[in-house]
Amino acid sequence: MLAKTDQVSLPAGKAFTVEGVCVNDVAGRARLTMRLNGNQVLETTRTDSLDNGVQANITSGPLVWIANINLDYAGYAIVGLFFASWLIAIAVWRFGRIESRWSAHLASD
C-alpha cells in the first residue's frame, strides 16, 4: 500500500471531481497527491522513483531494434512501401501481360 487516508464522504446526488497526480520530484522521489472537489485528501511520498513503470531491461534482440525506430520517419516508410508495391503490381500487370494471358485461357474453355 502506498498511502492511507481518512474516510471521505462524497456528496449524494451532486457532481464531484477527483484529481490524482503521481510524479517524480526533483530529488527523485515519487509523490502522489489526490484531491476531491479541490480539497486535498491524500499526499504521500516514496523514497524511490517511479521509473516509468515496469522495465524489462531488454538490451539486445529484435525488441531493441523496434524500440529504436524513429517514429518521425515510420509514416514515410509505410507510404514508400505502399507506393513501391503499387509500382511493382503495375509493372507485373503491364509487362507480364497478365490480362491477355487470363483472357486467352478463359476464351479457350
N, C-alpha and C positions, 0 to 999 in steps of 0.2 A: 504494500500500500504506500502510495506516495505521500498522502496527507489526509488528515481528518478535519472535519468542520462541524460546527453545531448544526442541529436540525434547522432547516429553512422551511418556512411555510409560504406556499405560493398562493396568490390571490385567486379565489374561486370565481370563475366566470369572467375574469379580466385578462387582457393580454399582458404578457410579461416578456422580457428579453433576458437571454442568458449569453454571456460573453466569456469565452475561455481563451487564455493566451498562455502558450508554453514556449519559452525562448531560452537560448543560451545568453548569459550576460557577459560583460567584458572580462570577468575573472574566470570564465569557462564553466560556470555553474549553471544548472538547469533551474529555471524559475517558472512556476505555474501560478497563475492568478485566475480566479473566477469571479465574475460579477453577476448579480441578479438585479435587474432594473437599475443598473448603475451603481449599486452598493456592493462593495467588496465583501464576499462571503468566504473566500479561501485564498491564502497565499502561502506558498511553501517553496523551499529551495533545496535542491540536491547538490552535493559537493562535486559530482561528476557531470560531464556534459552529456547532451542528448545524442551526439554522434550521428545525427540524421537517421535515426532508426537502426535497424539491424544491418550489419555489414558482414558479407560472406568472406571477405579477404581473398577474392579470386585474383590471382596475379598473372595467369597465363591461360592460353587456350582461346577458343572462338568467342567466348563471352567478353573477354577483354577487348578483342578486336571490334566487336559490335558496340561496346560501350564507348570506344574511342572514335566512332564515326561522327563527323561534324554534321549536325543536322541542318545547318545552313545550306549545305550543298546536296542533301539527300533528295530533295524535291527535283532539283535539276537532273540528278542521275536517273530518277524514275521517268521523267519526261523524255530524257535521252534514250533510255531503253525502249520506251513505247515507240518513239519515232524510228529507231533503228529496226525494231521488229516490223513496223509498218512498211518501211522501205524494202526489207528482205521479202516480205509477203508479196508486195507489188512486183519485185524483180522475178520471183519464182513464177508468179502468175503470167507475167509478160513473156519472159524468155523461156520458160518451161512449157509454154503453150498448153496450160492446164485445161483451159476451156475447150480447145479444139480436140484434145485427147478424150475428154469426157463426152463431148457431143458425138464424136465418131464412134465411140464404144456404145453409146446408147442408141445411135441410129442403126447399128448393125444387128441389134437384138430384135 
